[in-house]
Amino acid sequence: MSDEISVKDEGFDHALTREILATLAGAGFALYGICRAQETSHRAHFTQWLAEVGCGEMTYLTQHIEQRMNPQEFVPTARSIICVADRYASGKPDPIHHNVSPRGRIARYARGRDYHLVIRERLEPIADDLRKRFPGHRFRVCVDTAPILEREHAQRAGLGRVGKHTLLIGEQSVGSWIVLGEIVTSLNLAPSEPVAGDPCATCTRCIDACPTQAIEPWKLHPERCISYLTIEHRSAPAKWFENRTDDWLFGCDACVEACPHSQPSQRSARVKPNANYEARHSDFDLADVLQWTESSQAALKLSKALLRAKLSMWKRNALLIVSGTSPQSWSTQLVDALGRLQADATEDVWLREKSEQLLRLHSQSKI
């Protein structure tokens, strides 16, 4: 087995393990399993990635390193990690809008309710029940923001394997349309069987599909990743990125869309996406985004996941998409929005300067 679990290990509570797994199934999780709370086998790789590639403005990745490396540093006395995955999309292609004002797409994970809340709302009651039954033990619910290497734990728990795009490829043909959650506990539960083997072989579709060449096999360069640059990068964009976002306004699904494991199929259709992730916002008209105010944006009731990007970042991202389109295709509404943004002295300097540049291009296109 990949994480060196010996058949001689004793003391696992097999009956409780089966009960917990059945409870996770009843809670509607697409995938679930259990692994031992042991130190990462990728410490050197993580350290090298930070040194060579870096994490850009995601400085939180440089904090709590020992907790990330070892869940027993994160939760003292931890012995097991209960891992779950929610499926948030089927992989069905987005419709193509012809002859409409330019629009920007939202990554599928962020189109419905905030996955942090959706997963936590089901894991917390399970953890609360276990706390009452086992008062001497610890149970800590985690959803993405905690300093643990959740993809590695999920792989050890048998939920899937990490692909060349660095994402977990879920079993049962659910692909990478998944978000993860965990309960780190001091209970001694029986670990699930990890999935062995390379899920990618010679395939490079995710690498070839990336609009910004951000992916090497099993290595991501965040400074080139559209998801990072539209969500985590808070400052002005690099010059090279100004017309490289395709139509991605918030996040990017390009590598997952290209992955053979993530394509909709008869088998994958048996594992339905959780209804909580049904899209509330799939895309936005760019002219509308450029005219958002704090009050008009609040009226949209965006999820907490979408609010990860500040208002000025939404406008920045919209301008990046506009810069990659033909000025001759711009609607009157879009040109008017650029004019108002350029003239608004309260707006960010980069937004005003970029709007002015785009307006000049539009004027030149009519000559």
Number of C-alpha atoms within 10 A of each C-alpha: 11 11 16 6 13 8 7 6 8 9 9 14 12 13 10 14 20 13 11 19 19 12 13 22 14 9 13 18 22 24 25 25 26 29 26 23 23 17 17 17 12 12 15 10 11 15 14 12 15 14 10 10 14 18 18 16 15 14 9 11 14 12 11 14 17 15 17 22 20 21 26 20 17 19 17 13 16 23 19 25 31 28 28 28 24 25 24 27 23 22 23 11 9 9 6 6 9 7 7 10 15 20 20 21 21 21 19 23 23 24 25 22 21 17 25 17 13 16 23 18 11 14 22 16 11 18 19 14 11 17 15 10 10 13 10 9 14 19 24 18 19 21 21 15 10 16 20 24 17 22 22 18 27 29 27 27 25 22 28 28 26 19 23 25 24 16 19 24 27 27 18 16 21 31 27 29 26 22 20 23 27 27 22 29 27 21 21 19 23 21 21 19 18 22 17 13 9 11 16 19 9 7 14 17 18 24 21 16 18 20 18 18 15 18 23 15 14 12 15 20 18 20 18 20 20 27 20 20 25 24 21 18 18 16 12 13 16 10 8 9 17 17 15 17 26 19 22 23 29 28 22 26 22 20 22 22 20 18 23 14 23 22 19 17 14 8 10 19 13 12 18 16 22 17 12 15 20 17 17 15 17 15 18 15 15 26 24 16 24 24 16 17 12 9 8 12 15 11 9 10 11 17 16 14 17 22 15 13 18 14 15 19 24 21 23 27 27 27 23 23 22 26 21 15 14 11 19 12 14 16 14 11 13 21 17 15 20 23 16 15 22 23 14 12 10 9 13 16 13 15 22 21 14 19 25 17 14 20 18 12 15 17 11 11 11 8 5
